[in-house]
Amino acid sequence: MRVAVVGATGAVGRTILQILDERAFPLDDLVAFASARSEGVRLGFRDDEVVVRALHDRWFEGVDLALTSAGGAVARQILPAAAAAGTVCVDNSSAFRMDRDVPVVIPEINPEALDGHKGIVANGNCTAITALMALGPLHKRFGLRLLVTSSYQSVSGSGMKGVRELAEQVDKLHEQIETLTRPDPQALPAGEVFGRTIAFNVVPHAERFDPEGSGFTTEELKMGNEVRKVLGIPDLVCSATAVRVPVVAGHAVSIYGRFESPVSPKEAREVLSRAAGLRVVDDPARDQYPTPLDAAGLDDVLVGRVRQPDGDDRALLLFAVGDNLRKGAALNAVQIAELLIER
Ligand SMILES: NC(=O)c1ccc[n+]([C@@H]2O[C@H](COP(=O)([O-])OP(=O)(O)OC[C@H]3O[C@@H](n4cnc5c(N)ncnc54)[C@H](OP(=O)(O)O)[C@@H]3O)[C@@H](O)[C@H]2O)c1
């Protein structure tokens, strides 16, 4: 089995290499691709190194499986030809997620969606996966009808450049922290990735604003679109707010869900505690609840703060946190690949 990792030098690509190693993924040969900028870069893999090649037209020749994370524009350019030539591609970008022929798969939630794939399988959006790991089992038992989310998304969700931008701004501002009680807007650093100052701030703008003028960002629209597709609820009403926060890794999602059947927090905790890939961390009396620093580096999604709004026995509030680079991207992609092999 020859496996290609495309986008190998990126935040997701590097995590894919790590996870292929950790899970002893059954491959005979690994090839790593990135842009021409990275030609010749050496990345550690298992006890050895792999030399990154610049992506070229025939990159998929002899490749059985490709794990791709080089962004949507590259995916649109390179995946159809690779899939047509017989390379099965698991893609992390949003380029194909809404295509009818492309399943969005979370192995713990909808493994059956892999049946009949046509060569391209999409990994879900990192925030949607985090929410879906909790919503999937609850939907199965209680029937999800309405969803409202607010997400607190780490800077690594925008790749390595997002992490560097936060680090540079923290460096610049930490010496003048007292001035931030009355900041001079002209003196605040604003980088290319987040547009506004991300250090010591939160920015309610992830990706770009919907060109259709809905007022939502494209990141926010993905939540509803992907939850509807993965759970098979085409008429689900969903609204999402996505906020970038100065956290390095780990996306947190505050979830309000309304269900067809009555559900108590106790029943919800029972369902969630039996779900694969999910860990319930929910004991307010002992200050137990999930945070991004607890989830960073973990495979499981953590869920806690399970509550019910007064007077509505069909509604629940939850707080879920997942490592966006692992379950939100690389781990889920490798799990899809494992499922493909199993089948
Ligand atoms: N970060 C997350 O949490 C996350 C989660 C889920 C999904 N995703 C998706 O995964 C994809 C990658 O994200 P990332 O965070 O890993 O981004 P990143 O750190 O910016 O890495 C991007 C990768 O793509 C490569 N690349 C860029 N342009 C290319 C080209 N023209 N040809 C070949 N390779 C090219 C880069 O190579 P160079 O190093 O040579 O530039 C790098 O390896 C995106 O579609 C993103 O939306 C990310």
The ligand as a Gaussian input file, in Angstrom:
#p B3LYP/6-31G(d) Opt

LIG

0 1
 N       -5.998000      23.366000      10.894000
 C       -7.104000      22.734000      11.232000
 O       -7.489000      22.649000      12.401000
 C       -7.945000      22.093000      10.165000
 C       -8.987000      21.254000      10.575000
 C       -9.790000      20.659000       9.594000
 C       -9.538000      20.906000       8.274000
 N       -8.516000      21.737000       7.914000
 C       -8.281000      21.954000       6.490000
 O       -7.089000      21.278000       6.135000
 C       -6.400000      22.014000       5.099000
 C       -4.980000      22.319000       5.559000
 O       -5.013000      23.069000       6.749000
 P       -3.700000      23.361000       7.624000
 O       -4.227000      23.962000       8.858000
 O       -2.833000      22.177000       7.699000
 O       -2.990000      24.499000       6.747000
 P       -1.443000      24.920000       6.673000
 O       -0.760000      24.707000       7.969000
 O       -1.452000      26.272000       6.075000
 O       -0.829000      23.878000       5.605000
 C       -1.170000      23.896000       4.243000
 C       -0.413000      22.801000       3.521000
 O       -0.796000      22.820000       2.148000
 C        0.390000      22.947000       1.331000
 N        0.100000      23.700000       0.125000
 C       -0.323000      24.967000      -0.001000
 N       -0.439000      25.313000      -1.292000
 C       -0.073000      24.237000      -2.007000
 C        0.047000      23.955000      -3.411000
 N       -0.261000      24.875000      -4.327000
 N        0.458000      22.722000      -3.776000
 C        0.776000      21.791000      -2.865000
 N        0.696000      21.989000      -1.530000
 C        0.271000      23.199000      -1.113000
 C        1.369000      23.679000       2.224000
 O        2.674000      23.490000       1.739000
 P        3.856000      24.547000       2.038000
 O        4.272000      24.302000       3.461000
 O        4.893000      24.168000       1.041000
 O        3.283000      25.914000       1.831000
 C        1.102000      22.970000       3.554000
 O        1.723000      21.708000       3.553000
 C       -7.272000      23.245000       4.832000
 O       -8.153000      22.957000       3.767000
 C       -8.055000      23.399000       6.118000
 O       -9.270000      24.078000       5.929000
 C       -7.709000      22.322000       8.831000

